[in-house]
Amino acid sequence: MNNQRLYRIGELERLSGVPRRTILFYVESGLLHPPVKTGKTMAYYDEAHHQKLLFIKNGKKKKIPLVAIRQMIERREAEGDTFGMRLDERFVLERKKSGELRKPRKKIGKITRNRILQEGSRIFREKGYRNTRVSDITSYLNIGKGSFYSYFSNKDELFLECVPLIFREFFSRGWEEIRRERDPYRRILKRVEVSIPVIGEFTTILQLSREALKENDQTLKNLGESIYRSICKPIAADIEKGIEIGIFRSVDPGLYSALLLGIMESADNLLAMNPELTHESMKKAIMDVISRSLLTTSP
């Protein structure tokens, strides 16, 4: 038992290739047995955790549902297969008391996490998503990359969590004008108008939201769905109102709002490929498409 290996979650993440949020989800859902905790924020994992993660990862590659993987694990454990050595609390505490366990760094708290979000949002706004690196954020805050990865798996995840702050900064004055506008047609046009100047970041948000929907990490998937719906829903509501008062043709509001977002992404690609196009010409083209496809009569 003295040769038993102990893992912190960061090391387990690296060894298994499974993100820490997913590891925590597996523990909460019962796919993995709980780690041994030695404090409020300190937990140690064993070789059985490592081997189970590899087993789950292999099962998912074979398209086996998690429910079936859980049954396979339970069946193997019932037959006496422990997937490797398991820790007990007394063993971990004895190792800690003897000084064999390194004292871990103090975990960053809510203040540091909020600083990462605030400065990340600012740097994304100033440099754009594509030109921002994790090191830009950690260097400005004077923190190590390890602190960054304690809360965010990568730049994409940080960007998704920064979206509300970025929206508030990008569209603060524009959204206020939209809220005051009562005509649903003019509201939709104003949405286009405030989005075109920041179309690159806007379409990046859309793309990352869709990518998050395909993630195995349920937290990230929920975040992507929430952001995408928050963009589509107000457009669909405007369309429903326009149909109700008779100025819009009878279309599927949800489908049309999704198509409109697709047009915005295509516009971003066209602007990148054709330097002769301008934001103003693209805005007019999109507004023309909206008026011709949505209005019951010419504006």
Residue frames relative to the residue before (quaternion, step in Angstrom):
aa qw qx qy qz dx dy dz
M 1.0000 0.0000 0.0000 0.0000 0.00 0.00 0.00
N 0.5911 0.5966 -0.3726 0.3948 3.60 1.14 -0.52
N 0.6607 0.4970 -0.3026 0.4742 3.59 1.24 -0.41
Q 0.3750 0.7521 -0.4722 0.2659 3.54 1.27 0.09
R 0.3358 -0.7484 0.5429 0.1798 3.57 -0.94 0.92
L 0.1751 -0.7671 0.6098 0.0946 3.55 -1.01 0.88
Y 0.1229 -0.7958 0.5903 0.0562 3.56 -1.03 0.81
R 0.2933 -0.6568 0.6535 0.2356 3.53 -1.22 0.63
I 0.6676 -0.5451 0.3120 0.3997 3.58 -1.13 0.55
G 0.6023 0.5681 -0.3634 0.4272 3.62 1.08 -0.64
E 0.6711 0.4814 -0.2906 0.4831 3.57 0.98 -0.89
L 0.6346 0.5274 -0.3263 0.4612 3.58 1.00 -0.81
E 0.6137 0.5510 -0.3277 0.4608 3.56 1.09 -0.78
R 0.6882 0.4819 -0.2808 0.4640 3.59 0.89 -0.93
L 0.6804 0.5062 -0.2937 0.4411 3.58 0.92 -0.91
S 0.7576 0.3989 -0.1996 0.4765 3.56 0.94 -0.92
G 0.3578 -0.7283 0.5057 0.2931 3.58 1.12 -0.63
V 0.5519 0.5818 -0.3939 0.4491 3.58 1.27 0.35
P 0.4772 -0.6894 0.4565 0.2976 3.65 -0.73 0.99
R 0.5981 -0.6087 0.3846 0.3518 3.56 -1.06 0.77
R 0.6112 0.5438 -0.3685 0.4416 3.61 1.02 -0.67
T 0.6471 0.5054 -0.3119 0.4780 3.57 1.07 -0.76
I 0.6162 0.5394 -0.3443 0.4592 3.59 1.01 -0.79
L 0.6723 0.4916 -0.2939 0.4691 3.58 0.91 -0.94
F 0.6193 0.5334 -0.3378 0.4668 3.57 1.08 -0.73
Y 0.6497 0.5134 -0.3185 0.4613 3.61 0.97 -0.83
V 0.6316 0.5147 -0.3334 0.4744 3.60 1.05 -0.73
E 0.6799 0.5004 -0.2900 0.4508 3.59 0.87 -0.99
S 0.7291 0.4289 -0.2420 0.4753 3.58 1.02 -0.79
G 0.5704 -0.6421 0.3610 0.3633 3.59 1.29 0.00
L 0.4510 0.6752 -0.4697 0.3465 3.62 1.20 0.09
L 0.7517 0.2193 -0.1397 0.6060 3.56 1.18 -0.64
H 0.4800 -0.6382 0.5079 0.3231 3.58 -1.10 0.63
P 0.6094 -0.5813 0.3833 0.3793 3.63 -1.07 0.61
P 0.4690 -0.6425 0.5148 0.3196 3.60 -1.11 0.61
V 0.5179 -0.5972 0.4929 0.3636 3.57 -1.29 0.14
K 0.2058 -0.7981 0.5584 0.0943 3.57 -0.64 1.13
T 0.1448 -0.7874 0.5950 0.0708 3.55 -1.00 0.88
G 0.7832 0.0566 -0.0502 0.6171 3.57 1.28 0.24
K 0.7326 -0.4238 0.2857 0.4496 3.56 -1.28 0.09
T 0.8130 0.2110 -0.0934 0.5346 3.58 0.95 -0.81
M 0.6391 0.5323 -0.3172 0.4557 3.58 1.23 0.20
A 0.1147 0.7866 -0.5961 0.1132 3.57 -0.76 1.07
Y 0.1884 -0.7784 0.5925 0.0873 3.54 -1.13 0.74
Y 0.2368 -0.7668 0.5891 0.0942 3.51 -1.08 0.94
D 0.3412 -0.7600 0.5260 0.1714 3.55 -1.20 0.56
E 0.7309 -0.4215 0.3038 0.4424 3.55 -1.35 -0.01
A 0.5893 0.5673 -0.3716 0.4391 3.60 1.13 -0.54
H 0.6043 0.5341 -0.3534 0.4740 3.58 1.06 -0.67
H 0.6563 0.5288 -0.3045 0.4438 3.54 0.91 -0.98
Q 0.7082 0.4628 -0.2655 0.4623 3.58 0.79 -1.02
K 0.6261 0.5262 -0.3417 0.4629 3.60 1.05 -0.68
L 0.6357 0.5307 -0.3303 0.4529 3.57 0.99 -0.83
L 0.6490 0.5013 -0.3153 0.4775 3.58 0.99 -0.81
F 0.6299 0.5318 -0.3205 0.4666 3.58 1.05 -0.78
I 0.6636 0.4939 -0.2976 0.4766 3.60 0.93 -0.95
K 0.6484 0.5317 -0.3105 0.4478 3.57 0.94 -0.94
N 0.6608 0.4981 -0.2971 0.4764 3.59 0.97 -0.87
G 0.6436 0.5267 -0.3186 0.4549 3.58 1.03 -0.81
K 0.6582 0.5088 -0.3066 0.4626 3.57 0.99 -0.83
K 0.6020 0.5524 -0.3524 0.4563 3.59 1.10 -0.66
K 0.7022 0.4380 -0.2488 0.5032 3.56 1.14 -0.68
K 0.4975 -0.6938 0.3890 0.3460 3.58 1.37 0.27
I 0.3675 0.7118 -0.5109 0.3119 3.60 1.13 0.64
P 0.4599 -0.6900 0.4753 0.2940 3.65 -0.77 0.94
L 0.6182 -0.5702 0.3921 0.3729 3.57 -1.16 0.62
V 0.5941 0.5682 -0.3655 0.4365 3.59 1.08 -0.69
A 0.6786 0.4747 -0.2857 0.4823 3.57 0.96 -0.88
I 0.6253 0.5299 -0.3394 0.4616 3.60 1.04 -0.76
R 0.6219 0.5373 -0.3399 0.4572 3.60 1.01 -0.80
Q 0.6598 0.5090 -0.3055 0.4608 3.59 0.94 -0.90
M 0.6380 0.5245 -0.3224 0.4625 3.59 1.03 -0.79
I 0.6475 0.5089 -0.3176 0.4700 3.59 1.00 -0.85
E 0.6655 0.5075 -0.3013 0.4570 3.58 0.89 -0.96
R 0.6466 0.5171 -0.3235 0.4581 3.59 1.01 -0.79
R 0.6616 0.4995 -0.3079 0.4668 3.59 0.95 -0.85
E 0.6591 0.5011 -0.3098 0.4675 3.58 0.99 -0.82
A 0.6313 0.5298 -0.3310 0.4596 3.59 1.05 -0.72
E 0.6852 0.4611 -0.2729 0.4933 3.57 1.19 -0.58
G 0.6526 -0.5613 0.2946 0.4151 3.58 1.32 0.17
D 0.5269 0.6125 -0.4223 0.4109 3.61 1.25 0.07
T 0.1816 -0.8225 0.5334 0.0774 3.59 -0.51 1.17
F 0.4334 -0.7081 0.4383 0.3445 3.61 1.35 -0.07
G 0.7634 -0.2888 0.1918 0.5450 3.61 1.18 0.22
M 0.7193 -0.4428 0.3179 0.4306 3.56 -1.33 0.09
R 0.1873 -0.7714 0.5995 0.1020 3.55 -1.08 0.83
L 0.4459 -0.6852 0.5145 0.2588 3.53 -1.18 0.69
D 0.1331 -0.7216 0.6533 0.1864 3.48 -1.35 0.18
E 0.6715 -0.5499 0.3195 0.3802 3.56 -1.15 0.66
R 0.6463 0.5379 -0.3341 0.4260 3.60 0.93 -0.84
F 0.6415 0.5333 -0.3197 0.4494 3.58 1.01 -0.86
V 0.6692 0.5000 -0.3030 0.4587 3.59 0.90 -0.94
L 0.6761 0.4967 -0.3007 0.4536 3.57 0.90 -0.93
E 0.6283 0.5248 -0.3387 0.4638 3.60 1.07 -0.69
R 0.6434 0.5118 -0.3185 0.4719 3.58 1.01 -0.83
K 0.6514 0.5172 -0.3140 0.4577 3.56 1.00 -0.87
K 0.6667 0.5147 -0.2986 0.4488 3.58 0.94 -0.93
S 0.6891 0.4879 -0.2787 0.4576 3.58 1.03 -0.79
G 0.5239 -0.6584 0.4004 0.3630 3.58 1.28 -0.16
E 0.4500 0.7011 -0.4512 0.3200 3.59 1.26 0.13
L 0.6727 0.4277 -0.2921 0.5283 3.57 1.21 -0.42
R 0.4345 -0.6887 0.5143 0.2691 3.53 -0.85 0.95
K 0.4681 -0.6473 0.5132 0.3138 3.54 -1.03 0.71
P 0.3513 -0.7679 0.4897 0.2170 3.60 -0.49 1.11
R 0.5898 -0.5535 0.4456 0.3837 3.53 -1.28 0.41
K 0.5717 -0.5907 0.4473 0.3523 3.52 -1.15 0.63
K 0.4301 -0.7074 0.4926 0.2682 3.57 -0.78 0.98
I 0.4931 -0.6396 0.4927 0.3241 3.53 -1.06 0.74
G 0.3631 -0.7574 0.5111 0.1824 3.53 -1.03 0.82
K 0.7856 -0.3287 0.2368 0.4676 3.50 -1.33 -0.24
I 0.6143 0.5657 -0.3616 0.4146 3.59 1.00 -0.75
T 0.6881 0.4694 -0.2856 0.4738 3.59 0.87 -0.94
R 0.6247 0.5354 -0.3407 0.4550 3.57 1.01 -0.78
N 0.6644 0.4946 -0.2996 0.4734 3.57 0.95 -0.88
R 0.6151 0.5344 -0.3482 0.4635 3.60 1.08 -0.67
I 0.6282 0.5225 -0.3352 0.4691 3.59 1.01 -0.79
L 0.6608 0.5022 -0.3068 0.4658 3.59 0.95 -0.86
Q 0.6773 0.5010 -0.2966 0.4498 3.58 0.87 -0.95
E 0.7247 0.4216 -0.2536 0.4824 3.58 0.78 -1.00
G 0.5945 0.5537 -0.3610 0.4578 3.58 1.12 -0.64
S 0.6484 0.5150 -0.3115 0.4661 3.58 0.95 -0.88
R 0.6600 0.5124 -0.3104 0.4534 3.57 0.94 -0.90
I 0.6926 0.4729 -0.2841 0.4646 3.58 0.85 -0.95
F 0.6095 0.5324 -0.3534 0.4692 3.60 1.04 -0.70
R 0.6596 0.5087 -0.3120 0.4570 3.59 0.96 -0.86
E 0.7198 0.4643 -0.2547 0.4489 3.56 0.93 -0.91
K 0.8039 0.2982 -0.1369 0.4960 3.58 0.88 -0.94
G 0.4663 -0.6493 0.4657 0.3796 3.56 1.22 -0.45
Y 0.6496 -0.5442 0.3599 0.3904 3.57 -1.18 0.51
R 0.7084 0.5014 -0.2805 0.4099 3.57 0.75 -1.08
N 0.7393 0.4226 -0.2271 0.4724 3.59 1.02 -0.75
T 0.5865 0.5685 -0.3740 0.4394 3.58 1.26 -0.01
R 0.1280 -0.7779 0.6120 0.0632 3.55 -0.98 0.92
V 0.6267 -0.5247 0.4087 0.4061 3.56 -1.20 0.47
S 0.6449 0.5393 -0.3236 0.4342 3.58 0.99 -0.80
D 0.5654 0.5791 -0.3920 0.4374 3.63 1.16 -0.50
I 0.6938 0.4771 -0.2618 0.4717 3.55 0.97 -0.91
T 0.6946 0.4730 -0.2884 0.4589 3.58 0.84 -0.96
S 0.6320 0.5290 -0.3386 0.4540 3.61 1.05 -0.72
Y 0.6584 0.5108 -0.3176 0.4525 3.58 0.91 -0.88
L 0.7289 0.4204 -0.2286 0.4896 3.59 0.99 -0.88
N 0.3381 -0.7615 0.4820 0.2710 3.57 1.32 -0.25
I 0.4945 0.5993 -0.4659 0.4233 3.56 0.87 1.04
G 0.5435 -0.6166 0.4560 0.3414 3.56 -1.22 0.42
K 0.6226 -0.5404 0.4026 0.3977 3.55 -1.23 0.40
G 0.5711 0.6003 -0.3778 0.4133 3.57 1.17 -0.57
S 0.6290 0.5232 -0.3277 0.4724 3.57 1.07 -0.75
F 0.6251 0.5392 -0.3327 0.4558 3.57 0.99 -0.85
Y 0.7414 0.4255 -0.2321 0.4642 3.57 0.79 -1.05
S 0.4738 0.6363 -0.4593 0.3997 3.59 1.23 0.09
Y 0.7851 0.3020 -0.1486 0.5199 3.56 1.15 -0.61
F 0.8008 0.2009 -0.0919 0.5567 3.60 1.03 -0.67
S 0.4639 -0.7048 0.4649 0.2681 3.56 -0.84 1.00
N 0.7906 -0.1158 0.1133 0.5905 3.59 1.05 -0.75
K 0.7380 -0.4053 0.2953 0.4516 3.57 -1.32 -0.03
D 0.6120 0.5719 -0.3516 0.4180 3.60 1.03 -0.79
E 0.6766 0.4963 -0.2985 0.4548 3.56 0.88 -0.97
L 0.6287 0.5188 -0.3340 0.4733 3.59 1.00 -0.80
F 0.6530 0.5275 -0.3222 0.4376 3.59 0.86 -0.93
L 0.6475 0.5181 -0.3226 0.4564 3.59 0.95 -0.86
E 0.6925 0.4617 -0.2872 0.4741 3.59 0.96 -0.81
C 0.6369 0.5209 -0.3193 0.4702 3.58 1.25 -0.43
V 0.4412 0.7491 -0.4324 0.2392 3.59 1.21 -0.45
P 0.6702 0.4898 -0.3422 0.4403 3.68 0.74 -0.85
L 0.6585 0.4968 -0.3106 0.4723 3.60 1.00 -0.80
I 0.6510 0.5132 -0.3133 0.4633 3.57 1.00 -0.83
F 0.6305 0.5276 -0.3285 0.4650 3.59 0.95 -0.85
R 0.6615 0.5237 -0.3106 0.4378 3.54 0.89 -0.96
E 0.6884 0.4700 -0.2769 0.4780 3.58 1.02 -0.79
F 0.6814 0.5068 -0.2949 0.4380 3.57 0.86 -0.98
F 0.8442 0.2482 -0.0514 0.4723 3.51 0.77 -1.14
S 0.2559 0.8179 -0.4969 0.1368 3.61 1.24 0.23
R 0.7356 0.3856 -0.2419 0.5017 3.60 0.72 -1.00
G 0.6466 0.5371 -0.3251 0.4332 3.58 0.98 -0.81
W 0.6704 0.4973 -0.3075 0.4568 3.58 0.92 -0.89
E 0.6097 0.5436 -0.3582 0.4522 3.57 1.09 -0.64
E 0.6375 0.5095 -0.3199 0.4813 3.59 1.02 -0.74
I 0.6393 0.5240 -0.3226 0.4611 3.57 1.01 -0.81
R 0.6556 0.5175 -0.3186 0.4482 3.59 0.94 -0.87
R 0.6826 0.4823 -0.2938 0.4638 3.60 1.05 -0.72
E 0.6199 0.5606 -0.3439 0.4279 3.60 1.17 -0.55
R 0.2563 -0.7962 0.5345 0.1210 3.59 -0.81 1.00
D 0.6273 0.5370 -0.3422 0.4484 3.59 1.14 -0.56
P 0.4215 -0.7475 0.4445 0.2567 3.66 -0.51 1.12
Y 0.6197 0.5377 -0.3531 0.4497 3.62 1.06 -0.65
R 0.6958 0.4567 -0.2826 0.4770 3.58 0.84 -0.93
R 0.5817 0.5694 -0.3719 0.4462 3.59 1.16 -0.56
I 0.6598 0.4980 -0.3079 0.4709 3.59 0.94 -0.88
L 0.6469 0.5133 -0.3228 0.4625 3.59 0.96 -0.82
K 0.6468 0.5104 -0.3223 0.4661 3.59 1.01 -0.76
R 0.5963 0.5536 -0.3650 0.4525 3.59 1.09 -0.67
V 0.6463 0.4999 -0.3124 0.4846 3.57 0.99 -0.84
E 0.6600 0.5491 -0.3035 0.4132 3.55 0.90 -0.99
V 0.7223 0.4198 -0.2607 0.4838 3.62 0.90 -0.85
S 0.6577 0.5266 -0.3150 0.4370 3.61 1.17 -0.46
I 0.5921 0.6246 -0.3675 0.3526 3.60 1.01 -0.78
P 0.6741 0.5010 -0.3368 0.4257 3.70 0.78 -0.80
V 0.7655 0.2578 -0.1583 0.5679 3.60 1.15 -0.52
I 0.1666 0.8520 -0.4853 0.1041 3.56 1.15 0.65
G 0.6028 0.5736 -0.3661 0.4168 3.61 1.07 -0.65
E 0.6954 0.4463 -0.2636 0.4978 3.58 0.86 -0.98
F 0.6200 0.5599 -0.3400 0.4318 3.57 1.02 -0.82
T 0.7106 0.4381 -0.2705 0.4795 3.60 0.83 -0.93
T 0.5781 0.5613 -0.3823 0.4524 3.61 1.15 -0.51
I 0.6160 0.5375 -0.3316 0.4709 3.57 1.05 -0.80
L 0.6600 0.5057 -0.3076 0.4627 3.59 0.92 -0.90
Q 0.6783 0.5031 -0.2932 0.4481 3.57 0.87 -0.96
L 0.6840 0.4775 -0.2919 0.4680 3.58 0.89 -0.90
S 0.6038 0.5524 -0.3573 0.4501 3.57 1.08 -0.67
R 0.6745 0.4797 -0.2968 0.4762 3.58 0.94 -0.85
E 0.6302 0.5223 -0.3377 0.4648 3.59 1.02 -0.75
A 0.6368 0.5337 -0.3252 0.4516 3.58 1.01 -0.83
L 0.6039 0.5749 -0.3511 0.4261 3.59 1.10 -0.68
K 0.7068 0.4502 -0.2549 0.4825 3.59 1.16 -0.56
E 0.4879 0.6790 -0.4238 0.3483 3.59 1.30 -0.06
N 0.5035 -0.6310 0.4974 0.3177 3.56 -1.24 0.48
D 0.5895 0.5705 -0.3559 0.4476 3.56 1.20 -0.58
Q 0.3805 -0.7678 0.4689 0.2140 3.58 -0.41 1.24
T 0.6111 0.5560 -0.3548 0.4377 3.59 1.05 -0.70
L 0.6800 0.4766 -0.2774 0.4833 3.56 0.93 -0.95
K 0.6272 0.5388 -0.3296 0.4558 3.56 1.03 -0.79
N 0.6620 0.4992 -0.3035 0.4695 3.59 0.93 -0.88
L 0.6351 0.5312 -0.3258 0.4564 3.57 1.03 -0.80
G 0.6574 0.5112 -0.3053 0.4618 3.59 0.93 -0.88
E 0.6597 0.5034 -0.3058 0.4667 3.58 0.95 -0.88
S 0.6497 0.5316 -0.3168 0.4415 3.58 0.95 -0.90
I 0.6719 0.4935 -0.2980 0.4650 3.58 0.93 -0.91
Y 0.6704 0.5012 -0.3103 0.4505 3.58 0.85 -0.94
R 0.6624 0.4954 -0.3073 0.4704 3.58 0.95 -0.83
S 0.6451 0.5369 -0.3298 0.4323 3.58 1.00 -0.78
I 0.6526 0.4848 -0.3091 0.4934 3.59 1.21 -0.48
C 0.7092 0.4734 -0.2586 0.4539 3.58 0.91 -0.95
K 0.6478 0.5930 -0.3320 0.3442 3.57 0.87 -0.99
P 0.6795 0.4773 -0.3285 0.4501 3.68 0.79 -0.81
I 0.6232 0.5273 -0.3423 0.4652 3.60 1.06 -0.72
A 0.6545 0.5104 -0.3063 0.4662 3.57 0.95 -0.91
A 0.6352 0.5305 -0.3289 0.4549 3.60 1.03 -0.78
D 0.6361 0.5154 -0.3267 0.4723 3.61 1.02 -0.78
I 0.6535 0.5112 -0.3153 0.4607 3.57 0.97 -0.85
E 0.6318 0.5307 -0.3302 0.4584 3.59 0.97 -0.85
K 0.6542 0.5105 -0.3074 0.4658 3.57 0.98 -0.88
G 0.6607 0.5150 -0.3055 0.4526 3.59 0.96 -0.85
I 0.6317 0.5093 -0.3241 0.4863 3.57 1.06 -0.74
E 0.6436 0.5519 -0.3102 0.4300 3.56 0.97 -0.91
I 0.7595 0.3555 -0.2087 0.5033 3.62 0.92 -0.85
G 0.5963 -0.6581 0.3198 0.3304 3.56 1.29 0.21
I 0.5608 0.6107 -0.4143 0.3754 3.65 1.15 0.20
F 0.7167 0.3718 -0.2455 0.5365 3.61 1.25 -0.32
R 0.5370 -0.5870 0.4954 0.3488 3.53 -1.23 0.54
S 0.5576 -0.5959 0.4536 0.3581 3.56 -1.23 0.38
V 0.1512 0.7730 -0.5935 0.1656 3.55 -0.27 1.31
D 0.5561 -0.5564 0.4771 0.3920 3.56 -1.32 0.15
P 0.3925 -0.7623 0.4542 0.2418 3.64 -0.34 1.19
G 0.6681 0.5057 -0.3089 0.4499 3.59 0.91 -0.88
L 0.6713 0.4900 -0.2954 0.4712 3.57 0.95 -0.90
Y 0.6674 0.5054 -0.3112 0.4498 3.58 0.90 -0.89
S 0.6417 0.5175 -0.3334 0.4575 3.61 0.97 -0.77
A 0.6446 0.5053 -0.3203 0.4760 3.59 1.04 -0.76
L 0.6395 0.5196 -0.3217 0.4664 3.59 1.03 -0.79
L 0.6322 0.5342 -0.3290 0.4546 3.57 1.03 -0.78
L 0.6394 0.5044 -0.3246 0.4810 3.59 1.01 -0.75
G 0.6181 0.5389 -0.3340 0.4646 3.57 1.11 -0.70
I 0.6212 0.5300 -0.3317 0.4725 3.58 1.06 -0.74
M 0.6374 0.5288 -0.3250 0.4566 3.59 0.99 -0.83
E 0.6613 0.4957 -0.3116 0.4689 3.60 0.96 -0.82
S 0.6364 0.5119 -0.3266 0.4757 3.59 1.03 -0.77
A 0.6227 0.5418 -0.3356 0.4540 3.57 1.04 -0.77
D 0.6340 0.5282 -0.3284 0.4596 3.59 0.99 -0.82
N 0.6520 0.5094 -0.3091 0.4689 3.60 0.98 -0.85
L 0.6607 0.5119 -0.3052 0.4565 3.59 0.95 -0.88
L 0.6406 0.5217 -0.3216 0.4627 3.58 1.00 -0.81
A 0.6622 0.5052 -0.3045 0.4621 3.57 1.05 -0.77
M 0.7208 0.4528 -0.2467 0.4631 3.59 1.04 -0.78
N 0.7893 0.2690 -0.1257 0.5374 3.58 1.08 -0.69
P 0.2669 -0.8090 0.5016 0.1507 3.61 -0.18 1.24
E 0.5834 0.5915 -0.3758 0.4106 3.59 1.22 -0.30
L 0.6060 0.5466 -0.3553 0.4558 3.56 1.20 -0.43
T 0.1868 -0.7727 0.5971 0.1073 3.58 -1.12 0.66
H 0.6582 -0.4880 0.3890 0.4211 3.53 -1.28 0.27
E 0.6506 0.5319 -0.3144 0.4416 3.56 0.99 -0.83
S 0.6779 0.4760 -0.3026 0.4715 3.60 0.88 -0.88
M 0.6439 0.5135 -0.3218 0.4669 3.58 1.06 -0.76
K 0.6215 0.5401 -0.3410 0.4535 3.59 1.01 -0.79
K 0.6699 0.4987 -0.2993 0.4615 3.59 0.89 -0.92
A 0.6445 0.5267 -0.3224 0.4508 3.59 1.00 -0.81
I 0.6699 0.4896 -0.3023 0.4692 3.59 0.93 -0.88
M 0.6482 0.5122 -0.3190 0.4646 3.58 0.97 -0.81
D 0.6270 0.5311 -0.3328 0.4627 3.58 1.07 -0.70
V 0.6298 0.5248 -0.3254 0.4712 3.58 1.03 -0.82
I 0.6554 0.5167 -0.3118 0.4542 3.58 0.93 -0.92
S 0.6876 0.4883 -0.2989 0.4466 3.61 0.81 -0.96
R 0.6978 0.4760 -0.2799 0.4562 3.60 0.91 -0.87
S 0.7424 0.4199 -0.2325 0.4675 3.62 1.02 -0.71
L 0.7686 0.3982 -0.1853 0.4652 3.57 1.13 -0.61
L 0.6971 0.4905 -0.2982 0.4297 3.62 0.86 -0.85
T 0.4698 -0.6645 0.5028 0.2915 3.56 -1.12 0.66
T 0.7717 0.1286 -0.0786 0.6178 3.58 1.23 -0.56
S 0.6257 -0.5383 0.3923 0.4060 3.60 -1.19 0.39
P 0.5114 -0.6600 0.4520 0.3141 3.61 -0.99 0.79
